[in-house]
Amino acid sequence: MHPHQPHHPRSPHAGAVSVVVIGYEDADHVADAVRSALAQGPAVREVVAVDDCSADGTPELLGRLAAADSRVRMIRRETNSGGCGTPRNDGIDAVTSPYVMFLDSDDVLPPGAVDALLGAAERERAEVAAGLCVRRELPSGHDVPWQEELYARAAVVGQSVRLRELVHDTLCVNKLYRVDFLREHAIRFPEGRFPYEDIVFSARLLAAEPRMALVPDRVYVWHVRRSAERLSISLDRAHVDNWRARTAANRQAYEILLGAGRKELARAARAKFLDHELRMYARELALRDAEYRSAWWAHTREFLGEYDASDWAVNPTAPGTLLARVILASPRPRDLSRLRELAARPARLCPPYARGGDGAPVWAEDLPEVALEPYASSAAHLLPLAVDAVLRPRAGASVLRLRLHEMYGRVAEAGPRTLEAEWRHREGARPARRITVPLTPDADGGWSATTPVKLAALGAGVWDLWLRVRFADGTVRETTARAHPGAGPLRRTAVPSLRSGVLLAQPYATHSSALALRLATGASGAVSVLRGRMRRLLR
């Protein structure tokens, strides 16, 4: 045994797994990644660290780690590949264990990840085992599960019908793979500079129809550093080239699945694009400049033009499908604020609620070709309802005013009775606060409610407002509240608090126009507000 290698008791799975760690100029984080893999215990035979020609000290650091533990093996590329695919392929070629996992240099494996995946793979005789990935926002440490519903319980998937559910999880890092299965089916990553290589790799994997074991365990921690000088590919969406790369990866994934005869999987992949990628970028479109919007719109129309009637039939009433139809019907960007709210989660279809010449619901009077017939017959609790919200912080109890919009007569027919307002702490550090109030018909054909908000009882942090509209038959629609666009600026306000002395309250609209509330404590926060007010008075 290597003099510095930690001793672990032997287990039936000893040495079954290789972990491939890839990195480029990430000396600040790569050691944590490697150590998290080594800490998985005796099941890990080796950690193959592939350095993509770094010049920041990463190779020297990996050399020291290899000297300290014989399970660490470094591969240094002589030229930079420009992407993540080539280093991972180098790892696939180099590993000597029956199973392999992939780990990025700025992420970590949580304790027990390898044992959970390996145990499921061997117990179920699966070629692939997959588990829950969490996105950890840094520096806050707030964890957001990725595709949590897929990993709610243990399961075995081995048929195309069930595999369709997995097209939504295109990550490669939350999975354990049999190496001989990857090599036999030539499942590799795109070489060179190819953003979103995971999407193509995942398509190649699903095309081979592996037997997959799913576990509810956390098996990967994806670190999200939004303030980093060099953003990760998934966060660097400010240039339209990023969108072009994303559509190119999705196009290739579709062609792979279709070429393998997996038509249902190919259609599911296209539906996933509408529900995930299109909605995500549409939420941000109003924040971009005119040049970006025009280029994005034109490219998206070209890409969506490749869809056929069968693709549109997969989920015709989905928000992403409606977004796509509006984009295809208009040669130029339009209705960006409305599209942003339709792209929100949950979706909100905001006014105006237009009708065509025959009285049928349509997107807009000047865009009647985008018909909304299903909304004329859908149950109210299934509609993308819109609720406007206005919050005015003040001393004592602040007031939250809410208004539910009618939608093609369906809401009145269902009979809205009550509205539950729930303030959720974004990082989950404080308990949610709920209050239920009656909905009252108003003079404009909608329904209104007013409720007090005790800011001091909420406490510091960012709070999101969630709503539940309850109808006469007991059905419920959960949604978020739209920060009312006509309510004026959302200014910060300092209010007294018995607990904190002074509480600084800042209502604001998120990127998807949902109302949220930021609360800060302390006199320094109040001083900043007062200074802002003085500057406005002096203008």
N, C-alpha and C positions, 0 to 999 in steps of 0.2 A: 504494500500500500504506500502511496505517496506520503512523505512525512507530514505534509500539511493538509492531507485530505481528511475531512471529518469521518468518523466511524459511525455507520448506521447498522442496526441489525438487519440481517438478510430477510427478504420477503419473497413470496412466490413471484412477484412482478419485478424483481430486481433487474435493473439494466434494460428494461423493455422500451424505454423512451429516449429519443434525442430531441433536444430543444434547439431550434435554429434561431439565433438572435441576430438581427440585421441592424446596421447603424451607419450613419454618415455624419461625421463631425458632431458627435453628441457625447462628448466626454463628461458632461455634467450629469448624465443620467444612465449611461450604459452599464455602469457597475451595479446599480440597483437592479436593473433588468436581469443581468447575469446571476446575481446573488439570489434573486427571487426564484430563478429556475433551479439553482443548486439546492435551495432550501426545500424543494419538493421531496427530497429524500432519495432512497436507494432505487426507486423506479427510474430515475434519470441516470442513464449510462453516461451521457455526454451533453455538453452545451457547446454547440458549434457556432462560434461568433464570427459572422462575416462582416468585415469592415470594407466599406465601399470607397476605398482610397481616401481616407480622412487625412487632414493635415493639422488637426487641433490637439493632438496628443491621445486620441482614441486608441490607435494601435499599441502605444506604449502601455496604456492602462490595461488593455486586454491582455498584453503580454504578462503583466504582473499578476493578473487574475489567474492566468494559465499556470504560472509558476507556483501559485499558492494552492491550486487544486488541479489534479491531473485530469479531472473530467472536463475541464475547459480546453477547447481546441480552437485556435484562431485561424481564419482564412482571410488574407488581405488581398483584395483585388488591386491590380496594378494600374487600372484606369477606372474612373468613376462611371458607373453604368447609367446614371441619370434617373434611376427609378428604384422601386422596391422589388420588382419581379426578378431581375437577374441575380441579386444576392440570395434571394430565397431559392431559386433554382440551383445555385451553387451549393446551398445547404442540403437540398434534396439529394444531389449527387454524392455528397460527402458523408451523410449519416450512415451509421452501422447498426442501428437498433431496428426492431420490427415496427416501431411507431415513431411518428414525428409530430411536433408542434412548432408553431411559428410565434415569435415574440419580437415586437419592435423595441428598439433601444430605449425609448422614453416611456415604456409601459412596464407593468409587472404582472407576474402570476400570483394570485392570492394563495395562501397556504391550503394544501389539500387538492388543488386543481388537477394535478396530474393523476393522483390516485382516484379521484372521482371519475375522470374520463376513461382512464385505463380499466378500472373495474367494470364500467358499463360496457366498454368495447369487448372485453374478454368474456364477460358474463353473457352477452347477447350475440357473440360472434359477429360483431359489426365491423365493417371496414372503416367507418367513421363514427366518432362520438363527439357530441357537441353539447355545450353548456352555456350558461348565462354570462354575457359580458356586461359590465357596468362602465358607463362613461363618468369619470371622476373629474368634476370641475375643480381646477386649481386656480388660486390657492385655497378656496373655501372648503374643498374636500367633499362637496355635495355629490352623491352618487345618483346617476340616472340610468336605470336598466335599459338595455338595448333589446328590442323585440321580446319583451318580458313574457308576453302571452304564449310564445312558442315553447318556452321552457318552464311553464307553470308546474309541470309534473313530469315524471319519468315516462318515456315512451320509446317505441321502436318503429322506425319508418323504413319501409322497403318497397313501396309501390309508388308509381307516378302520381296517383291521386293525392297521397299524403305528402309526397315531395313538393307538390305545388305550394304548400304552406311555407316551405323553407326558401322559396325564391326571395322572400323578404329579408332573409339574413344572408347578406353577401360578404360578411366578414370571414376571413380565413383564420383568424388568430384565436377564436374561441372553440377550436376543434382539434381533435386528435385523429391522425390519419394512419392507416396501415401503409407502410412505405411500399410494399410490393404491389398494392392496389394502385397507388399513384404511378408507379413505374410501368406496370402492365398496361394501363390505359393512357399513358403519356400525358398525364394531367400535370401541367406545368403553368407557370405564370408567363404573361407576355414579357418579352425581353426589352431592355433599354428603357428609355423614357416613355412610360405608358402610365399616366395617372389612372387611378381606379382599377388597378390590376386585379384586385379582389373580385370584382364583378365578373371578369372573364374566367378567372380560376374557378369560381363557384359554379359558373355555367358548365365548364368542362367536368367538374365533379358530379353535378346533378345529371348530366347527360349520360354518365356511366352507370346511373341508378344504383348507388351503393346502398347497402343495408346500414342504416344510421340509428344509433342509440342516443337519445336525448336525456339530459339530466338537469334537474332544477338548481344545481349547485352553481355558485359563482366560480368561474374558471378563468376570467381575464379581467384586468383593470386597465381600461383605456384612459390615459391621462389627457385631459383637454386643457391646453394652455393657450387661452385666447389672447393673452398679452405677450406671447413669445415674439422675438424679433423675426424668426422664420416660422410662419404658420405651417401647420400640417396641410397636406393636399385637401383634406375634407373641409378645412376651415378657410382656406384661401380662395374665396369665391368672388373676389372683387373684379376679376377680369373675365371677359366673355370666353376666353380660351379655356377656362376651367369648365364652363358649361359644354363647350364643344368636345372636350375630352370625356366628359361624363356621358354625353349622348353617343360618342363613338364606342365607349366600352359597353353600353347597353345594346347598341346595334350588333356588336360582335357576339355578345352573350345570346341574343335572340337567334342569330345565324347558327351558332354552335348547337343550340337546343333543337332548332328546326332541322338542321343537317343530320342530327342523330336520330331523327324520327320522333322526337318528344314534342309533338305539336301542342299538347295541353300545357306542358311546362313553358314552352315558348310564349304562348298567349298569356300565361300567368306572369311571366317576366315583363311583358309589355304593360299589363295592368298594374304591376308593382311600380313601374316607372311613373305612370300617371299619378298614383297614390302617394308615392314618396318623393322622388326627385322633382317632378314638375311642381308639386305643391311647395316644397322647400324653397326652390328658387323663385317661385311666384310671390311668396311672402316677402322677399327682399327686393323685388323688382322696382317698387316705388322709391326705394332708397338710392337707386343708381342714376347716373346722369343720362341725358337724352341719347348720347351715342351708344352707350351700353344697351339701353332699352331697345333701340332700333335693331342693333345687331342680334341681340338675344331673341327678339320677337321673330325676325326673319329666319334665323337658324332653327328655332323651335317649330315654325310652320313647315319648314323643309323636312325636319325629322318626323313630325307627326303625319306628314303626307305619306309616309311609308306604311302607316297602319291601314288595315283593310276592315271590311264590315265585321268579320268575326272578332277582331280585336276590340272594336267598339261595343260589341254585344256582351263582352265578359261581365261588365258591371256598368250598365248605361246610366244609372242615376248617381254614381259616385261623384264626389266633388272634383276629383282630378279629371274625370271624363268631361264634366261640364267646363272646367278650365280649358281643356284642350279644344273643345268645340268652339269656344269663344275666340281663342287664338287663331284657329284655322279659318274662322268666318271673317276675320278682320285683317286686312293687309297691313295695318299699322297699330301700334300699341294704343290701348284704350281701357278705360274703366279700371285703372290700376289699383285704386283703393278698394274697390268692390271685389276685384280678383284676389287681393291680398287677404281679405276677410273670408272669402270662400275657401282659400287655401289654408286657413287656420285649422287648428285641432282643438275642439270640434269645429267643423265648418259652420260659417254663418253666411247666409244669403241675405244681404242688406237691400233696402229699397234702392230704386223704385221697382215695384212689382208690376211689370208691364204685361199687356195682352196684345195679341195680334188682331188682324182684321176679323177673324172668326171668333174672337173672345178667348182663345186658348192662351195659356201662360207662355210668355217668351222672355228672353234675356233683356231685350230692350226694344222700344218701338222702331228704332232704326236698324235693328239686327234681328228681325223676326225669324230668320232661318235657324236661329238657335232656340229651338222649342223646349219648353219645360213641362210638357204634358204630364209626366208622372207626378209632379207636385200638386196637380189638381185633384188627384185621387189618393195620395199617400196619407197615411195616418199622421196626425199632427206631431206625435212624439218621434217620428222618423224624419221629420223635415229639418233642414238646417236653419232653425229659427234664429232671429236676431233680437237681442235685448240691448237697448241703449242704457248707459249708466252715467250719472253725474255724481261726483263725490266732492263735497265742500268741507274741508277740514276747518274746525273752529273750536274755540274754548268750550269745554264741556263735551257733550255728545255731538259728533259730526253727523251730517245727514247724507244718506245715500238714496238717490232717486233713480228708479228703474222703470223702463218702459218696454213692454213686449209688443212687437209688431205683428199685425195680421199678415197672413200669407195665403192669398187666393181663396179666402173663406174657410180654409181648413182649421185654423186656430179657433175661430168662433164656434164652429161645429163641434169641436172636441170639448169646449167649455173649460178654459183655464181657470183654476181655482186658487192655487197658492204658488208662491215663489220662495224657495229656500236659498238664501244667500250664505255662502260659505267662504270665509277668508282662510286660505291655505298658505302657511309659511313655505316659501320656495325651497328652502333647504331642509324642511322637516324638523327644524330644531324646536318648534313650539307647537302646542296643540292647535288644531283648527277651531275656528269660532263660527258658529252657525246661528241663524235666526230665520224663522219662517213667517212670512207676512202674506196677507190676502192680496189678490190681484183685483183691481177695480176697473171696469170699462171707463175709457176716457172719451172726450168729445171728438177725437181724431180717428176713432175706429180701432184703437189699440187698447192695452191694459197697463195700468200703472200701479206702482207700489213705492212706498217710502219706508225706510228703516233707519234707526239710529246706529251709529258706529262709534264705539268707545275705543278710541285710538290707544289710550293708556293701557287698556286690557290686552291689546294685541302685543305690544312690545316691539323692540327693534328688529329690523330685518326687512326683507322684501316679501310682500303678501300679494298673492294672486286671488282674484275674485272668481269663484265658480258658482253657477246658478243651476237650480233644478226647478223646472216648471212642471207642476202636477196638474193633470187634467181630471175631468169629472169621472172618467172610467178607471182612474187610479194609475194610468200610464204616466211616465215621467220622461222628460227630455232634459239631459244635462248639457250645459253649454257654458261659454264664458260671456262676459259682458263687454260690449263695444264701448270704448271711451267715446262719448257722444261728440261727434265732430262739430256740432254747433254750440257747444257749451262754453266756448272761450278757452283761453290759455289755462293750463293746469299748473298753477303757481304753488311754490312751497309756502308752508304756513307753520309758524311756531305756536304751539299750544302748551298750556301749563299741564304738568303731570305730577301727581303726588309721589310717584315712585322715582321719577327721573329728574324732577325739577322743571325741565323743559323738554318738549318732544317736537322734533322737526318732521313734518309730514309732507311728502311729495307724491301726489297722485301723478301717474303718467301712463301713456299708451305704449304698449309693447310693439314689436315689429309687426305683429298681426293685428294691431289696433285694439287689443284687449286691455281693459282697465286693470292696472296694478297699483300698488301703494308701497312706497319706500319710507320707512320710519327710522329715524336716527335720534339718539339721545345726547344730551349735553349742551352746555351753554355755547360751545364753539359752533355747533350747528345752528343755533338760533342767531348768533352774530352774523353768520354768512347770509342768512335769510334777510335780516334787517339791512345789511349792506346792499343786497340786491334790490330791496325796495327803495332805498335812498337813491340808487343809481337810476331807477326807473322814474322817480319823481323829478330828478334833476334834468332829465332829457327834454 
